[in-house]
Amino acid sequence: MVEDLGGEVDQIWSAVRTHLPVQSLGTLRYCRIDAQGFYEATRERALRCGATWIPEAVTPDGDGLRTASGAQHSARRVFCSIPPRFEPHDASDVFLLQSFVGTKVRLISGGSAEHRFNPSEFTMMDFGVPQGGSTRFMYTLPYSETEALVELTQFGPAPLPHQEGLSEIATYMDSTFPGCNYDVLETETGAIPMTSIQP
């Protein structure tokens, strides 16, 4: 499966760090696919198949879609990524957001030699951060010894506030890499609905 994605896979890790010592993934690999590169490759493949690319906002309309300009499109099968409305049916229904704030950082100076990222291992869920009344963990994907995505993820009813996420990441970096200076190259935010509700 991963091999089928070819050039879209831009980073591979063979070991994971959690609250336990580093563990080898054995024959398994954890892979990262850059979203922008994946979208561009998907678009190129669609165009090679004769697809027409229409950059318009759409809304569901019966068995098809209606664009912002009023045009209707229908097909035997429609793949739609518009989030549905989740209406609770009973008291046992759960609705949470998996929200995150992430920074791509580059270590630039200071600290000791061991204060570097290991590009062959990633940190899946480091729960040793303030929980803020929700469930939170730090997630780290090293791209090299000096660059990594450092991301705070939260499970809760409301999204993780952007500035609070950045502040917690800065605190985490200062405690994990004491004395190191670093640049923030990029930031990202997002939220994924997680629910037992059937739309």
ABEGO torsion letter per residue (X at the ends): XAAAAEAABABBBABBBBABBBBBAEABBBBBBBAAAAAAAAAAAAAAAGBBBBBBBBBBBEABBBBAAGBBBBBABBBBABBBBBBBABAABBBBBBBBBBBBBBBABEEBAABBBBAABBBABBAABBAGGBBBBBBBBBABAABBBBBBBBBBABBBBAAAAAAAAAAAAAAABBGBBBBBABBBBBBBBBBABBX
